[in-house]
Amino acid sequence: MIDTPLVSGIHDKAAKKIGWRRANMVRTLLSEVFRYNIPKGLIEVNYAKDVIPKRRPRDRAYANRPWNIEERDIVLPRAKPHVHVALALMMNTGLDPTDALKLRKDQIDEDTIWGVRGKTGEEVAIPISPTLQAALDLFPDHEAETVLASSRGEAWTYNGFSTVWHRFKIKLEDEGLIAPDLTLKGMRHTVATTLREAGLDERRIADLLGQKTPSMARHYSRSANLAEKNRETMATLEKEKERRAKIVKPSLKSVKPDQSEDQK
């Protein structure tokens, strides 16, 4: 007989065997199955609804932590040009790595990036900061339709860029320059954290990161006001990064990005 105690027991066993996160996924799956079958008369109650989700263990580190200024100043100057511009794009927009790599040239209109966040389908309008513009201006022209490209002038695949990033990161780790938990997605968290600490409310940050409820029927024209508001948000991000940079004593000499070729 299926009942809530049975589902709760399954949930507990799953947590011990496959971890708290996957156990919660099992609970969610069962809940959806029950919910779908109630109107069909196959079951009367959603027995998973009242099962309490497992919490993240307190001693477990959060994935994709924000980068600090020292890490930014270590990584960017040492990155090869095709990696450098990709990191600069993610770091100065809060774009998810997948969205950044897929960003097309025709999605940039003068000083604004227009797009749709892949995960949520939410429209984004991101002003291009002077820092990002400088990085884009230094990037060699290429034939790919995307803004970013490999050293061969071809659009990046996510796996291709991840491989190059991983090799580069491991090298820095081996040299003792960065901690081993630095991730590409962490740069998105960096933008959100920096703006939150600068005093911006969560709604404005969500607007910049494309975290609102999806609405695929919108047109770019309707985002005109959003773009202007995000311009103020981006200005806050720039000012906060400059303020933080001034209070951190430089520990490394500034070097230009490595001009050697990278491998896709």
Sine and cosine of phi, psi and omega as CSV:
sin_phi,cos_phi,sin_psi,cos_psi,sin_omega,cos_omega
0.00,0.00,0.76,-0.65,0.02,-1.00
-1.00,0.05,0.77,-0.64,0.10,-1.00
-0.48,-0.88,0.07,-1.00,-0.05,-1.00
-0.88,0.48,-0.69,0.72,0.04,-1.00
-0.85,0.53,-0.60,0.80,0.03,-1.00
-0.91,0.42,-0.72,0.70,0.01,-1.00
-0.90,0.43,-0.62,0.78,0.03,-1.00
-0.89,0.46,-0.63,0.78,0.03,-1.00
-0.91,0.41,-0.64,0.76,0.06,-1.00
-0.88,0.48,-0.67,0.74,0.02,-1.00
-0.87,0.49,-0.70,0.71,0.00,-1.00
-0.90,0.44,-0.71,0.71,-0.01,-1.00
-0.90,0.43,-0.62,0.78,0.02,-1.00
-0.90,0.43,-0.63,0.78,0.00,-1.00
-0.89,0.47,-0.63,0.78,-0.01,-1.00
-0.95,0.31,-0.55,0.83,-0.10,-0.99
-1.00,0.01,-0.67,0.74,-0.10,-1.00
-0.86,-0.52,0.05,1.00,0.06,-1.00
0.99,-0.15,0.36,-0.93,-0.11,-0.99
-0.90,0.44,-0.63,0.78,-0.06,-1.00
-0.92,0.40,-0.74,0.67,-0.01,-1.00
-0.93,0.36,-0.54,0.84,0.06,-1.00
-0.88,0.47,-0.65,0.76,0.05,-1.00
-0.92,0.40,-0.52,0.85,0.06,-1.00
-0.92,0.38,-0.61,0.79,0.06,-1.00
-0.89,0.46,-0.70,0.72,0.02,-1.00
-0.86,0.50,-0.70,0.72,-0.01,-1.00
-0.90,0.44,-0.66,0.75,0.02,-1.00
-0.88,0.47,-0.72,0.69,0.01,-1.00
-0.89,0.46,-0.64,0.77,0.01,-1.00
-0.88,0.47,-0.66,0.75,0.00,-1.00
-0.93,0.38,-0.62,0.79,0.03,-1.00
-0.90,0.44,-0.72,0.70,0.01,-1.00
-0.89,0.45,-0.70,0.71,-0.05,-1.00
-0.89,0.47,-0.63,0.78,-0.02,-1.00
-0.93,0.37,-0.57,0.82,-0.11,-0.99
-1.00,0.00,-0.21,0.98,0.03,-1.00
-0.88,0.48,-0.75,0.66,-0.01,-1.00
-0.90,0.43,-0.36,0.93,-0.01,-1.00
-1.00,0.09,-0.07,1.00,0.02,-1.00
0.98,0.21,0.22,0.98,-0.01,-1.00
-1.00,0.09,-0.33,0.95,0.02,-1.00
-0.44,-0.90,0.45,-0.90,-0.10,-0.99
-0.98,-0.18,-0.47,0.88,-0.12,-0.99
-0.72,-0.69,0.54,-0.84,0.13,-0.99
-1.00,0.10,1.00,-0.07,-0.11,-0.99
-0.95,0.32,-0.22,0.98,0.00,-1.00
-1.00,-0.05,-0.22,0.98,-0.10,-0.99
-0.86,0.51,-0.64,0.77,-0.07,-1.00
-1.00,-0.05,0.09,1.00,0.08,-1.00
-0.97,0.22,0.83,-0.56,-0.08,-1.00
-0.97,0.23,0.82,-0.58,0.02,-1.00
-0.87,0.50,0.52,-0.85,0.05,-1.00
-0.96,0.28,0.61,-0.79,0.05,-1.00
-1.00,-0.01,0.44,-0.90,0.08,-1.00
-0.89,0.46,0.74,-0.67,0.05,-1.00
-0.85,0.53,0.65,-0.76,-0.07,-1.00
-0.89,0.46,-0.47,0.88,-0.04,-1.00
-1.00,0.01,0.07,1.00,-0.03,-1.00
-1.00,-0.05,0.81,-0.59,-0.02,-1.00
-0.95,0.32,0.55,-0.84,0.04,-1.00
-0.97,0.23,0.66,-0.75,0.03,-1.00
-0.97,0.25,0.42,-0.91,0.09,-1.00
0.84,0.54,0.74,0.67,0.02,-1.00
-0.89,0.45,0.40,-0.92,0.04,-1.00
-0.90,0.44,0.52,-0.85,0.11,-0.99
-0.98,0.21,0.48,-0.88,0.16,-0.99
-0.98,-0.19,0.14,-0.99,-0.10,-1.00
-0.89,0.45,-0.62,0.78,0.00,-1.00
-0.88,0.48,-0.66,0.75,0.00,-1.00
-0.91,0.41,-0.66,0.75,0.04,-1.00
-0.86,0.51,-0.71,0.70,-0.05,-1.00
-0.95,0.31,-0.31,0.95,0.08,-1.00
-1.00,0.07,-0.70,0.72,-0.12,-0.99
-0.96,0.27,-0.78,0.62,-0.13,-0.99
-0.85,0.53,-0.75,0.66,-0.04,-1.00
-0.90,0.43,-0.42,0.91,-0.06,-1.00
-1.00,-0.02,-0.18,0.98,-0.04,-1.00
-0.97,0.24,0.58,-0.81,0.09,-1.00
-0.91,0.42,0.41,-0.91,-0.12,-0.99
-0.77,0.64,-0.68,0.73,-0.07,-1.00
-0.96,0.29,-0.41,0.91,0.08,-1.00
-1.00,0.06,-0.63,0.78,-0.03,-1.00
-0.84,0.55,-0.74,0.67,-0.05,-1.00
-0.93,0.37,-0.56,0.83,0.04,-1.00
-0.91,0.42,-0.70,0.72,0.02,-1.00
-0.91,0.41,-0.63,0.77,0.02,-1.00
-0.89,0.46,-0.63,0.78,0.01,-1.00
-0.90,0.43,-0.72,0.69,0.01,-1.00
-0.92,0.40,-0.65,0.76,-0.09,-1.00
-0.94,0.35,-0.48,0.88,-0.09,-1.00
-0.96,-0.29,0.15,0.99,0.04,-1.00
-0.75,-0.66,-0.43,0.90,-0.10,-0.99
0.99,0.16,0.18,0.98,0.04,-1.00
-0.91,0.42,0.62,-0.78,0.13,-0.99
-0.89,0.45,0.57,-0.82,-0.02,-1.00
-0.78,0.62,-0.68,0.73,0.00,-1.00
-0.88,0.47,-0.70,0.72,0.01,-1.00
-0.92,0.39,-0.61,0.79,0.00,-1.00
-0.91,0.43,-0.69,0.73,-0.03,-1.00
-0.93,0.36,-0.47,0.88,-0.01,-1.00
-1.00,0.01,-0.15,0.99,-0.06,-1.00
-0.84,0.54,0.81,-0.59,-0.03,-1.00
-1.00,-0.05,0.40,-0.91,0.02,-1.00
-0.87,0.49,-0.59,0.81,-0.04,-1.00
-0.96,0.27,-0.02,1.00,0.07,-1.00
-1.00,-0.01,0.00,1.00,0.07,-1.00
-0.96,-0.27,0.88,-0.47,0.02,-1.00
-0.90,-0.44,0.98,-0.20,-0.06,-1.00
0.84,0.54,-0.97,-0.22,-0.10,-1.00
-0.92,-0.40,0.42,0.91,-0.03,-1.00
-0.69,-0.72,0.66,-0.75,0.10,-0.99
-0.99,-0.11,0.83,-0.55,0.03,-1.00
-0.93,-0.36,0.77,-0.64,-0.01,-1.00
-0.24,-0.97,-0.11,-0.99,0.04,-1.00
-0.76,-0.65,0.78,-0.63,0.01,-1.00
-0.93,0.37,0.82,-0.57,-0.08,-1.00
-0.86,0.51,-0.63,0.78,-0.09,-1.00
-0.95,0.30,-0.62,0.78,-0.10,-1.00
-0.95,-0.30,-0.30,0.95,-0.09,-1.00
0.97,0.24,0.13,0.99,-0.04,-1.00
-0.99,0.11,0.68,-0.74,0.00,-1.00
-0.94,0.35,0.63,-0.78,0.06,-1.00
-0.79,-0.61,0.55,-0.83,0.07,-1.00
-0.71,-0.71,0.97,-0.23,-0.16,-0.99
-0.90,-0.43,0.91,-0.42,0.07,-1.00
-0.90,0.44,0.61,-0.79,0.02,-1.00
-1.00,0.06,0.88,-0.48,-0.02,-1.00
-0.97,0.25,0.33,-0.94,0.05,-1.00
-0.84,0.54,-0.60,0.80,0.01,-1.00
-0.89,0.46,-0.72,0.70,0.01,-1.00
-0.93,0.38,-0.66,0.75,0.00,-1.00
-0.86,0.52,-0.63,0.78,0.01,-1.00
-0.89,0.46,-0.66,0.76,0.02,-1.00
-0.92,0.40,-0.65,0.76,0.01,-1.00
-0.92,0.40,-0.59,0.81,-0.01,-1.00
-0.92,0.40,-0.49,0.87,-0.03,-1.00
-0.99,0.11,-0.21,0.98,-0.08,-1.00
-0.98,0.18,0.77,-0.64,-0.03,-1.00
-0.88,0.48,0.51,-0.86,0.06,-1.00
-0.91,0.41,0.50,-0.87,0.03,-1.00
-0.50,-0.87,0.20,-0.98,-0.09,-1.00
-1.00,-0.02,-0.20,0.98,-0.03,-1.00
-0.90,0.43,0.50,-0.87,0.01,-1.00
-0.98,0.21,-0.23,0.97,0.03,-1.00
-1.00,0.08,0.39,-0.92,0.03,-1.00
-0.91,0.41,-0.66,0.75,-0.01,-1.00
-1.00,-0.09,0.46,-0.89,0.03,-1.00
-0.38,-0.92,0.37,-0.93,0.05,-1.00
-0.97,0.25,0.01,-1.00,0.01,-1.00
-0.91,0.41,-0.28,0.96,0.04,-1.00
-1.00,0.04,0.00,1.00,-0.01,-1.00
0.98,0.20,0.31,0.95,-0.01,-1.00
-0.96,-0.28,0.49,-0.87,0.03,-1.00
-0.88,0.47,0.64,-0.77,0.02,-1.00
-0.95,0.32,0.58,-0.81,0.32,-0.95
-1.00,-0.07,0.38,-0.93,0.00,-1.00
-0.89,0.46,-0.68,0.73,0.00,-1.00
-0.91,0.42,-0.61,0.79,0.01,-1.00
-0.89,0.45,-0.74,0.67,0.00,-1.00
-0.93,0.37,-0.63,0.78,0.00,-1.00
-0.87,0.49,-0.62,0.79,0.02,-1.00
-0.91,0.42,-0.72,0.70,0.02,-1.00
-0.89,0.45,-0.69,0.72,0.02,-1.00
-0.88,0.48,-0.68,0.73,-0.04,-1.00
-0.89,0.46,-0.70,0.71,0.01,-1.00
-0.89,0.46,-0.68,0.73,0.01,-1.00
-0.90,0.44,-0.70,0.71,-0.02,-1.00
-0.90,0.43,-0.68,0.73,0.00,-1.00
-0.87,0.49,-0.63,0.78,0.02,-1.00
-0.88,0.48,-0.70,0.71,0.02,-1.00
-0.92,0.40,-0.59,0.80,0.04,-1.00
-0.90,0.43,-0.69,0.72,0.00,-1.00
-0.89,0.46,-0.48,0.87,0.03,-1.00
-0.99,0.10,-0.05,1.00,0.02,-1.00
0.96,0.27,0.39,0.92,-0.06,-1.00
-1.00,-0.02,-0.48,0.88,0.00,-1.00
-0.70,-0.72,0.34,-0.94,0.06,-1.00
-0.97,0.23,0.38,-0.92,-0.09,-1.00
-0.97,0.24,-0.04,1.00,-0.08,-1.00
-0.96,-0.26,0.39,0.92,0.01,-1.00
-0.99,0.14,0.76,-0.65,-0.04,-1.00
-0.75,-0.66,0.32,-0.95,0.06,-1.00
-0.92,0.40,-0.69,0.72,0.01,-1.00
-0.90,0.43,-0.37,0.93,0.03,-1.00
-0.88,0.47,-0.43,0.90,0.01,-1.00
-0.93,0.37,-0.54,0.84,0.08,-1.00
-0.91,0.42,-0.65,0.76,0.06,-1.00
-0.91,0.40,-0.55,0.84,0.00,-1.00
-0.88,0.47,-0.72,0.70,0.01,-1.00
-0.87,0.49,-0.74,0.68,-0.02,-1.00
-0.89,0.45,-0.70,0.72,-0.02,-1.00
-0.91,0.42,-0.70,0.72,-0.01,-1.00
-0.87,0.49,-0.70,0.71,-0.01,-1.00
-0.93,0.37,-0.61,0.80,0.01,-1.00
-0.91,0.41,-0.68,0.74,0.00,-1.00
-0.94,0.34,-0.37,0.93,0.04,-1.00
-0.99,0.14,-0.09,1.00,0.09,-1.00
0.97,-0.26,0.03,1.00,0.01,-1.00
-0.97,0.23,0.55,-0.83,-0.03,-1.00
-0.98,0.20,0.31,-0.95,-0.09,-1.00
-0.89,0.45,-0.53,0.85,-0.01,-1.00
-0.90,0.43,-0.68,0.73,-0.01,-1.00
-0.92,0.39,-0.62,0.78,0.02,-1.00
-0.92,0.40,-0.66,0.75,0.02,-1.00
-0.89,0.46,-0.61,0.79,0.04,-1.00
-0.87,0.49,-0.67,0.74,-0.02,-1.00
-0.93,0.37,-0.63,0.77,-0.09,-1.00
-1.00,0.02,-0.03,1.00,0.03,-1.00
0.94,0.33,0.69,0.72,-0.07,-1.00
-0.96,-0.27,0.25,0.97,0.05,-1.00
-0.99,0.15,0.18,-0.98,0.05,-1.00
-0.87,0.50,0.73,-0.68,-0.05,-1.00
-0.84,0.54,0.57,-0.82,0.07,-1.00
-0.48,-0.87,1.00,0.07,-0.15,-0.99
-0.93,0.37,-0.24,0.97,-0.07,-1.00
-0.99,0.12,-0.09,1.00,-0.04,-1.00
-0.94,0.33,0.45,-0.89,0.09,-1.00
-0.91,-0.41,0.33,-0.94,-0.03,-1.00
-0.84,0.54,-0.55,0.83,-0.03,-1.00
-0.87,0.50,-0.56,0.83,-0.01,-1.00
-0.95,0.32,-0.29,0.96,-0.03,-1.00
-1.00,-0.04,0.13,0.99,-0.03,-1.00
-0.84,0.54,-0.72,0.69,0.01,-1.00
-0.92,0.39,-0.58,0.81,0.03,-1.00
-0.89,0.45,-0.65,0.76,0.00,-1.00
-0.89,0.45,-0.66,0.75,0.00,-1.00
-0.92,0.40,-0.66,0.75,0.04,-1.00
-0.90,0.43,-0.64,0.77,0.01,-1.00
-0.93,0.36,-0.43,0.90,0.06,-1.00
-0.90,0.44,-0.64,0.77,0.06,-1.00
-0.92,0.39,-0.63,0.78,0.03,-1.00
-0.89,0.46,-0.69,0.72,0.00,-1.00
-0.91,0.42,-0.58,0.81,0.05,-1.00
-0.89,0.45,-0.63,0.78,0.05,-1.00
-0.89,0.45,-0.66,0.75,0.02,-1.00
-0.88,0.48,-0.70,0.71,0.00,-1.00
-0.88,0.47,-0.72,0.69,-0.01,-1.00
-0.89,0.45,-0.63,0.78,-0.02,-1.00
-0.93,0.36,-0.62,0.79,0.03,-1.00
-0.91,0.40,-0.64,0.77,0.04,-1.00
-0.90,0.44,-0.66,0.75,0.01,-1.00
-0.89,0.45,-0.68,0.73,-0.01,-1.00
-0.92,0.38,-0.61,0.79,-0.01,-1.00
-0.90,0.44,-0.57,0.82,-0.04,-1.00
-0.94,0.34,-0.46,0.89,-0.04,-1.00
-1.00,-0.07,-0.04,1.00,0.06,-1.00
-0.98,-0.20,0.85,-0.52,0.00,-1.00
-0.93,0.35,0.79,-0.62,0.00,-1.00
-0.91,0.41,0.78,-0.63,-0.03,-1.00
-0.95,-0.30,-0.14,0.99,-0.03,-1.00
-0.74,-0.67,0.52,-0.85,0.07,-1.00
-0.96,0.27,0.60,-0.80,-0.02,-1.00
-0.94,0.33,0.74,-0.67,0.03,-1.00
-0.77,-0.64,0.44,-0.90,0.01,-1.00
-0.99,0.17,0.40,-0.91,0.03,-1.00
-0.84,0.54,0.61,-0.79,0.03,-1.00
-0.85,0.52,0.80,-0.60,-0.06,-1.00
-1.00,-0.03,0.06,1.00,0.01,-1.00
-0.96,0.30,0.31,-0.95,-0.06,-1.00
-0.98,0.21,0.59,-0.80,0.09,-1.00
-0.98,-0.21,0.30,-0.95,0.04,-1.00
-0.96,-0.28,0.73,-0.68,0.05,-1.00
-0.93,0.36,0.00,0.00,0.00,0.00
